[in-house]
Amino acid sequence: MAKQDYSAYQQKVIKRYYENREQIDEQRLSELVTNLYLASDKKKEKLWQQAQELMERMKVPKSRIEHVIKSADPAVLAEVVKDLQSGSL
């Protein structure tokens, strides 16, 4: 795979994205809580998978991730988001 050359502007955009990735992931996780409350059964499986991936990337303890996924309860996921936002996780 060839290395791409990015313009200075593109490099700055990419840099800012990675600098703010934690906040972006936190926002996506909180949006997933809402989506899980509103989703049909068909779509919930994919949303839970996305939530698991985000929590792993955000370094949520593995035991807590397993508990959240096993419970399949958006309220439990909302508690994780609340803890992340308060900085207690």
Secondary structure, DSSP 4 states (H G I P E B T S, - for coil): -PPPPPPHHHHHHHHHHHHTHHHHHHHHHHHHHHHHHH--HHHHHHHHHHHHHHHHHTT--HHHHHHHHHHT-HHHHHHHHHHHHHT--
